Structures are given as structure tokens and as C-alpha cells.
Amino acid sequence: MNTLGQFALFGFLGWVLENAFSDYAGPRHSQWVPGKLPFYPAYAIGGLLVLHTAPRMKQLPIPVRAVIYAGGLSALELGACKLERAMGVKQWSYENGACVDVMHALAWGGLALLVEGVGVKS
């Protein structure tokens, strides 16, 4: 699959994942407001970042990679959140109104390892 296809796939799967999580956890944990398209750009960019950095990090131990992914993807999430706030748009916030939190950062690290395992050829 080419990069544009991967971008579209990750954006759509992120939209599905976010909506499924919101339905499961309830509005207390996520205030997701889907746009007109079933697509979320932060997931699309994050997926591509994982796919394109994973081959360079394969030699690192899994816990180290998880921490790197958690930090990098949380930084991406923070940037997206700040951009949305600057534009006057609010698509999500966590329980305390923050853009990122530790539990979600850990989830990002685990999700990135999953993407790495499925999407990266050795």
C-alpha cells in the first residue's frame, strides 16, 4: 500500500477507534465530535510516523520503543490539540480538560507497538 493509502487507512481506523472508545468509556473520558468525514488526521500522521520510524528502532528493546512512541505520539496529540484550540475547534479533551495524559500516552505506546508489529516488514 502506498503512503497516501496508509494515511487514509490510519485516519479512518483512528476515527473508528476513537468513536468506539468514546461509546465504551462514555463522555466522561472523551468528548469526541466526529467531523463530516470518517477520518482523523492525527491518527493518520501518527500511523505514518510509526511505520516510517519503526525500521530504524527495531534494534531497541520493546520498552524503550514504547516510551519513544508514547512520547512522540503524545507530542503529536498535544500539537493537534493546540492547533484545534487556536482555530476555535474542540474535538476532544480528557477528563481534566488536558490535551494529553499519562494513561493515554501509555495507550499510544502500546498501539504504536501493535502497528509496528503488523505494519513493518523485518
C-alpha positions as semicolon CSV with decimal commas, in nm:
position;residue;x (nm);y (nm);z (nm)
1;M;0,000;0,000;0,000
2;N;0,136;0,343;-0,087
3;T;0,181;0,626;0,161
4;L;-0,144;0,801;0,065
5;G;-0,335;0,475;0,115
6;Q;-0,169;0,426;0,454
7;F;-0,255;0,784;0,550
8;A;-0,621;0,728;0,459
9;L;-0,634;0,391;0,635
10;F;-0,482;0,521;0,961
11;G;-0,708;0,828;0,957
12;F;-1,018;0,614;0,913
13;L;-0,913;0,349;1,167
14;G;-0,834;0,626;1,415
15;W;-1,182;0,769;1,367
16;V;-1,333;0,422;1,424
17;L;-1,114;0,358;1,730
18;E;-1,189;0,697;1,883
19;N;-1,564;0,657;1,835
20;A;-1,558;0,302;1,972
21;F;-1,363;0,420;2,277
22;S;-1,600;0,712;2,330
23;D;-1,901;0,482;2,312
24;Y;-1,739;0,240;2,559
25;A;-1,592;0,491;2,806
26;G;-1,867;0,747;2,782
27;P;-1,845;1,124;2,755
28;R;-1,665;1,149;3,088
29;H;-1,348;1,016;2,921
30;S;-1,378;1,158;2,575
31;Q;-1,578;1,429;2,410
32;W;-1,533;1,315;2,053
33;V;-1,726;1,512;1,794
34;P;-1,683;1,342;1,456
35;G;-1,643;1,562;1,154
36;K;-1,822;1,522;0,826
37;L;-1,571;1,265;0,704
38;P;-1,491;0,948;0,900
39;F;-1,126;1,049;0,928
40;Y;-0,896;1,190;1,194
41;P;-0,568;1,346;1,072
42;A;-0,369;1,299;1,396
43;Y;-0,410;0,922;1,370
44;A;-0,315;0,932;1,002
45;I;0,005;1,125;1,075
46;G;0,083;0,916;1,383
47;G;0,044;0,590;1,191
48;L;0,280;0,710;0,920
49;L;0,533;0,826;1,179
50;V;0,532;0,481;1,340
51;L;0,562;0,298;1,008
52;H;0,849;0,515;0,890
53;T;1,046;0,526;1,216
54;A;0,995;0,165;1,328
55;P;1,256;0,010;1,095
56;R;1,520;0,240;1,246
57;M;1,421;0,149;1,602
58;K;1,390;-0,231;1,571
59;Q;1,723;-0,286;1,749
60;L;1,597;-0,106;2,061
61;P;1,429;-0,304;2,341
62;I;1,048;-0,307;2,331
63;P;1,004;-0,097;2,649
64;V;1,234;0,172;2,509
65;R;1,044;0,179;2,180
66;A;0,713;0,200;2,370
67;V;0,837;0,504;2,565
68;I;0,965;0,673;2,248
69;Y;0,635;0,610;2,071
70;A;0,433;0,726;2,373
71;G;0,630;1,049;2,393
72;G;0,633;1,119;2,022
73;L;0,265;1,046;1,969
74;S;0,169;1,244;2,278
75;A;0,366;1,538;2,136
76;L;0,171;1,499;1,812
77;E;-0,155;1,489;2,009
78;L;-0,053;1,800;2,204
79;G;0,027;1,984;1,882
80;A;-0,305;1,884;1,726
81;C;-0,490;1,994;2,038
82;K;-0,316;2,332;2,047
83;L;-0,387;2,384;1,677
84;E;-0,755;2,300;1,724
85;R;-0,781;2,539;2,019
86;A;-0,615;2,814;1,817
87;M;-0,871;2,753;1,541
88;G;-1,159;2,754;1,790
89;V;-1,238;2,386;1,736
90;K;-1,271;2,126;2,010
91;Q;-1,280;1,765;1,901
92;W;-1,176;1,606;2,228
93;S;-1,039;1,663;2,573
94;Y;-0,959;1,434;2,857
95;E;-1,127;1,428;3,194
96;N;-0,939;1,727;3,330
97;G;-0,954;1,926;3,004
98;A;-0,591;1,847;2,923
99;C;-0,465;1,766;2,575
100;V;-0,259;1,465;2,692
101;D;-0,242;1,241;2,997
102;V;-0,031;0,951;3,120
103;M;-0,287;0,674;3,066
104;H;-0,348;0,776;2,706
105;A;0,026;0,815;2,646
106;L;0,072;0,455;2,759
107;A;-0,210;0,352;2,526
108;W;-0,039;0,536;2,238
109;G;0,284;0,345;2,309
110;G;0,101;0,012;2,306
111;L;-0,093;0,097;1,992
112;A;0,228;0,201;1,818
113;L;0,390;-0,134;1,907
114;L;0,088;-0,306;1,757
115;V;0,114;-0,101;1,438
116;E;0,488;-0,167;1,431
117;G;0,433;-0,541;1,463
118;V;0,163;-0,558;1,198
119;G;0,278;-0,298;0,953
120;V;0,656;-0,314;0,940
121;K;0,840;-0,580;0,746
122;S;1,163;-0,703;0,901
